Amino acid sequence: MHYDTLIRNAVVYDGSGAPAQPASLAILDGRIAALGGLPHARADAVLDAGGLALAPGFIDVHTHDDTQVIRAPQMLPKLSQGVTTVIVGNCGISASPVTLRGAPPDPMNLLGGAGDFRYPTFAAYRAAVTAAQPAVNVAALIGHTALRNNHLERLDRSAGEPEIAAMRAQLRAALEAGALGLSSGLAYASAAAADTGEVAALAEVLDEFGALYTTHLRDEFDGILGALDEAFAIGRHARAPVIVSHLKCAGAGNWGRSGEVLARLAQAAPHQPVGCDCYPYAASSSTLDLKQVTADFEIGITWSEPHPEAAGRTLGEIAADWGVPLLEAARRLQPAGAVYHGMHEDDVRRILAHPLTMVGSDGLPDDPLPHPRLWGAFARVLGHYSRDVGLLPLAQAVHKMTGLSARRFGLAQRGLIRVGFHADLVLFDPATVRDTARFDAPVQAAQGIVGVWVNGVATYRDGAATGARAGRFLPRAGDLRAGFAAE
C-alpha cells in the first residue's frame, strides 16, 4: 500500500491513557490509514521517528484565540507546542455573535479592539474562520457576556424577560450553526449582575442540542464552593454537562483548599456530567481588576492604555514610584492587563493531577507581554510536571490533553490514535520537551516538539512552521452528554 506519509519507529501514546506501544503509522487523505509494524509500507514522505513519542495533536480546551485564528492564522504560539485544535469563546467572551455600541466592554477587550468584532452572527464567524484557513482546527463556544452586550444597554444589571428571550434566540441560532455550547464569566463586572436565573434560562436552550455549559466561576476565592454549587445547579436545570474553567484556589486566604474543592467536584460527578480544565502555572492573567488588588502576592502589569510604559513592571514598583497606594496605582493604569501570582503550587499540582481535569492554556494572544502559558502550557505539562516532577505518568498527561478533551467536547474522530481518525498528530522527544516561555520573556517556543500534523498535513517541523495551514472549523458533533456517560 502506498500512503501520503509514513512515520516509522515511533512510541505511540494513543491518547486513551493506555501504556505506550512501539509502532509505525501511515497517513492517507488526511486520516490515520494504518498502524502497526508496516514493514512493507511505502509513502511519498517517510520519517523515521527514532523512538520518539507520537501522540494525538493536543487540544487546547480553554483559549481566547477567537480573533487570532483569523488575524494571525499561522497560530504559531499553539502549533509550536503541539496544539492542533483550539476551543474559543471561553469565560463568557466570544467574537460572535456580537454587535458593539462602542468600544468592547471589559473583558471582551481581551479579544481585540472594536474592529475585531465583525461577526453579528455565529454563522458569519464560522465562515470567517473557514476563509482564513488557520493552521489549527477551531471549535467555538458562545459567550454569555457577548450576548448581554448585544441586548442590554448597561451591563451592571440583570436581564429582563424580553432580553433573555432575545439572548436565547441568538444562542439557539449559534447552536444550530455548530457552536459547542454556552460559556459564562460571572466573576467579571460585565456579568456579575446576572443572577442564577438569567444564566439558567439561557442554558435551557442547551438541552435541545446536547450542548454544554462552561463557566469561569462567579467566585474563585473564598466563595468558591458556593460558586461551584451554582454552576452545578445550572447544569442540572439545563440537563447540560458543566465544565469548570481554569479551576483554581485564588487568593492567599484560599491556599490549601484544593482538596475540598476537588471533593465537591467529585461529589457532583456521579449525579451529573461535570469536569474542569486548568493551566499548569500558579499565576493567573486577565484584565486589571480593582477587586483583586492586594499586597499578599505579586501583580505584574502586562499592558496599560494610559501608561504603556508600565508593561513588564509590578504594580508594587509602579505604586512606589508614584508614591501612591496600590489601589490608586491600579486605578490610574486602567484599562490594563495583569498577571496575578495568586495561587499555591500545591493546589495547582493537586488540581492538574485529578482525573476530571483537562489541560487548557487560557493564553491571551493580544497581550503585548502575555502570560507564558500562551506559548508553554502543554510542553510544561509534558516536561516539567510529568518528566521532571513526576506528578503524573506521560500517558496520563497526554490523555488529559487529547482523548479526554475530545470526548468531553464531542470532537468526532479526534483525540485518539486510531485507524480512520483524523491525522492530528504531534511527534515529541520526552527527554527534552519543555517550556521555555518565562514571565519576563514569554514569547518563546517550546523545545522538543519535533513535528506536528494537522489533518494529515505536515504543519510544524524541527522548530519552524512549514507554512501549510490545514485547520478546519469543527462544528458540534452530536449530543455532548454522551462523552461524559463514557466515563
N, C-alpha and C positions, 0 to 999 in steps of 0.2 A: 504493500500500500504506500502511496506517495502522499505526503502531507505538506501543509504550508510551513509548519515549524515543528522541530523535534528538539526537546530538551532531554539530554541523556544524563544518566548517573546523578540524579537528584535524590535528596532525602525529603520525602513528601510528608508535610504536615497538612492533612486534608481538611482542616477546619472544624472537624467534629469533636476535637479534644482527644481523639484516639492517639496512641503512640505513633511516632513517625515510622515510615517504611521506605526503603530504597526502591526507586522506580524511575522509569523514563516516561515522558509524557509527550503526546503528539497533539497538535492543533490543526484543525481543518475548518475553514469557513467560519472562523470566529468562535468555535466551540472546542471543548476537550474531546478529541476523537478516539484516543486510545491511551491506556495507562498500564504499565507493567514492564516486562523486560524489553520488549520491542527490538530484538536483535537484528531483524531484517528490515526495519522501517527505514524509509528514505524521506527526505523533505527538502524544500527549497532553502530553508535556513536551519542549520543544525548547531546546537550549542551544547558543549559538554559542561555540565554543572559542577563536575569535580567534587561531588559530595556535599555541595551547599544545600541549604534549606529552600524548598519550593512550597509556597503556601498560596491559598486563595488571596486575591488582592484585598487589602484592608478596606473596611467600610467605616468611614467616619460618620457616626450616627448623630453627632452634635456639631454642626458648623453654622457659620454666619457668612457662607460663601454665596449668598443669593445673587448678588450683583457681580461678584468676582468671576463666576463661571461664564459671564457674558463679556465683561470688560477685559479680563485677563485670562482667556480660555485655556492657556497653556497650563495653568494651575500647578506651577512648579512647587509651591510650598507643600502641597499634598502628594503630588506624584513622586517627589524625591524621597518621601518616607514610605512609599509602597501603597499609598491610598489610591484605590481605583473607583470608589463610589463615595459621594458626599450626600448627606441629607441636610437640606437647608430649611429655613423657616422656623428655627427654634426660638424659645424664650418669648413667644408672643409677637415676634417681629418677623415679617416676611416682606419680600419685594412686591408681592401681589396677593390678593387684589388690593391695590392702593390708589386712592385719589387724594392728593395733598391740597391743602388750602394755602400753604406757605412752606416754610422750612419743615423738614421731617421732625416730629417730636422725639425727644429723648425717650427710649433708647433706639428708636428707629434710625437715628442718625449714625448708629454704628455700621449701617449697611451702605452709607454714602450720602451724598447731597440730594437736593430736590431733583436734579436732573437724572438721577439714577432710578427714580421711581416712575417708570414709564408704562406700567402694566396694570391697567384698570380691571383686568380680568385675569384669572389664573390661566385660562387658555392662551392669552396673549403672552404671558410669561413662559409657558411651556414652549410656544412657538419660537420665542426669542432664544431660549436655551438650545433648541434644536438647530436654529440658524447659526448660532455662534460656534457649534461643533466643539465643545470643550474636550479637554484631554481625559476627563474623568466622567463617569456616569453621575447623573443628578436625579435625586428624588426629593420631594418637597412637602413640607407642612404648611398650614395656613395659620398666620399669627392672629391671636385674639386682639392684641393691641392694634394691629393693622386694621382689623375690622372696626374697632372702636374709632380709630382715626377717621374712617370713612363716613361714619354715621352720627358721631357726637360732636357738637360744636366746641365742647371742652371736655377734657379727659379726667377731671377731678371729681366726677360724679358717676353713679351707676347708670346703666342704660334703662330706658323705659321700654314698655312692651312694643311700640312701633319700631324702635331702634333695634331691639333684639330680633324682631321679625325680619328686618332688613339684613341684619348680620347673618341670620340663619339662611336667608336666601342666597347670599354671596358664598357662604360656606358650602351649601348644597351644590351650587354650580361648580365650585372648585373641586369638590369630591367627585362629581360627575366627570370632570376633566382629568381625573387621575391623581389628585392630591392624596397624601397618606393619612391626613387627619388634621387635628387642631392642636396648636401649641399655645401655652399661656406664659406670661411673665408677671405674675401677681405681686412680686416684690417691688416692681417699678412704680413710680408715681403715676405713670400714664395708665396703669391698670389696677392699682391698689384700691381704687374706689369701687371697682366691680365686686359686687357681693357674690357669694357662692351660687345664689340662684341664677344670676346672669350667666355665669360660666356653664352651669348645669343645663340651662335652657339651650344654650348653643350646642353643648356636647350631645344633646339628644339626637341631633342630626347624624352623628357618627354611627349610631346603631343601624341606620338604614343601609349603610355601606360597609359595615365591618371595619370601620376606620378606627384609629387610635387617638389617645389624648396624651400629649407630653406636657410637662409643666416645670417651669422654674418656680419653685415653691413660693408661697406668699411670705414665708419666713424661714431662712436657713440658719437663724441664730437661736436665741433661747426658745422661741415658739415653734421649733421645727416639728415636734411630734403632732401638735395641733394642725400644722400645715400639711403634714402627711395625711392625717385623717381627713382633711378637707379634700385632698386630691383623690383619695380612695373613694370617698363618698360620691364625688362627681363621676368617677368611673363606674361605680355600681349603678348610679341613677341612669347613666347613658348606656349601660351594658357595653362599655368600651374598655380596651386594655389601657393601662396607665403606665407611662414611662416617666420616672422622676429624673429630671435633667440635672446633670453635674451634682450628684448627691455629695453633700459635704457637711461638716460641723464648723460653721463660720463664727469667728469672733473668739477671742481668748477665753471668755467665760464659758464657751461651749466646747472647748477642747476635751477630748476623752469620752465624748458621748456617742461615738460611732457604734459602740456595742448595742446601746438601747435603740438607736435609730435603725440599725440593720435588723434588730429583733422586730421592730414594728413593721418593717417591710416584709420580713419573712412570715410574720403572723398573718398578713393580708394575703400572701401568695396562694395558700390552699383554697381560698374563697373567691378570688377574682384574679384576672390576669394582670400582673404587675411586674415591673422591672426598673432598672435605673442605668444611668451611664455616669462615668466620672473621667476626669483627666488626671494624669499622673504627676501632679505638682501640688505643693502646699500653698499656692498663691492663686488668687482669682484675678479676673480682669474685666472691667466694664467701663461705663461712664463714671465720672467722679460724683459720688453720692454723698451729700452732706450728712445723711444719717449714719454713714459708715466711717466718718472721720473720727479717729481715735489715736491716742499715743501708745496704745497697747502693742502695736506692731507697725512695721514699716509700710508706708504707702508710697509707691512710685508713680510719678506722673508720666503718661505716655503721649499726651497731646493736650494743648490748650489753645482755644481760638484767640483769646485776648493776649495770651502770653506764650507764643510758640517756643520761646527760648527755654521754657520750663521743662520741656520733654527730656526725659532721661535723669531728672533730679528727683529727690524725695520731697514729699510735702513738708517734712520737718525742716529740711535745709532751706526751702523756699520761705517758710514762715519765719525762720530765724533771720534770714537775710532782710526780710521786710519788717521785722520787729513786730509781728502780729501773732495772735493765737492761730492754731492750726485751722480752726473753723473759718476764721476770717480769710486766711490764705486760700482755702478751698473755694470760698465764695468768689474771690477775685479771679480765680483761674477758670471758673465755669463760663461756657461749657468746656468740659475737659474729659480726658480718659485717665484711668488709674489702674495700677496693679496693687492688690491688697494681699500682703503676706499674712493672711489671717487664719490659716489652718495649721493643724499639728500633723507632723509627718506620720505619726502612729495611726491617726484617723484615716489619712489618705491610703495607707497600706491596707488597713482593715477593709475599707470600702472597695478598693481595687480588687482584692482577692476574693470577695464574696461571689458565690455562684450566680447571683441575679444581676451582676454588674457587667455592662458592656463598656468599651472604651470609646470616648469621643473627645475631640481636641478642644472644642469651644474656642478655636482661634478666631482672632479679629483681623482679617486681612487688610482692612482700611487703616488700621493704626500705623502711624509712621514709626513707632517703636513698639512693635507688638509683643505680647507675652510669648515666650519661647515655645509654648505649646503649639503655636501655628505651624512651626517647622519641625518640631521634635517629638510630639506626643507618642506616636506609635513606635518609633525607634527607641524611645525611653522605656517603654514597657518591655520590649524585647531585650534590650541591652542592660539597662540599669536594674529594673525590677525583677526580670526573670533570671538573667545570667548572673549579674553581679551580687544582687541582694538575695536571690533565691526565694523570692516571695511566692512565685508560682511556676510550675513547670512550663517549658516553652510551648508544648502542645495546648495547654490550657490558655496561655496568653494569646496564642493565635486564634483559638476558639472565641475568645472574648472580642476579637476584632474582625471576625469573619462569619463563621457558621451561626453563632448565637445572634449576631446583629441581623443577618439576612433573614433568619427565621422570624425574629420579632417584628421586623418591618416589612415582611412579605415580599422580599426581593427574590422573585422566582428564578430558580436555577442559577443562583449566585451564592457565594459564601462557602462553598464546598468544592473540593477537587473530586469531581465525579464525571464519568463519561457522559457526554451530552450536555453538560453545563456550559455556560458562557465562560470563555477562557480569559477571566480576570485573574492575573497571577502576579506574584512577586517572588523573586529569587534573591535571597539574602544570606550573608555569612553570619551564623550565630556567634562566632568567636569575636567578630569585630563590630557588629551592628551597634550603633549608639547615637544618641542625640548630641549635637554639637552646639545647638542654639542656647544662648545664655541670656539672662535678663539684661545684661549690659551690651550684648551683641546678639540679638535674637534672629537676624536674617542669615541663617547658616543651614545648609542642607545636612541631612543625616549621613552618617558613614555606614558602610556595609550593605547598602542596597545595591545589588548588582544588576538587576533587571526588573522591568515592570511591563506587563502586557495588559492592555485594556481591550476587551472583546477580540482577543487574539492578535492584536496589533502591538508590535514592539514600540513602546512609548518612552521608555527611560532605560538607559544603558550606561553602566560604568560612570555614574556621576553626572550625566547630562541627559537632557531631553532629546529624543530623536527628531522632534518636530511633528511627529504624527499625532493627530487628535482623533481618537476613535470613540469617545464617550457618547452616551445616549441619555435621553431623558427616560427615566424609569417610572411609569405610572403605577399606581397601587395595583397589586395583583391579588384579587380575591379577598376573602374575609381574613383580616389580620389576627382575629382571635384564634385562628387555627394554629398559629405559630407559638402560642402560649400553651395551648392544650397539649402540644407535643412534649412539654416538659413533665 
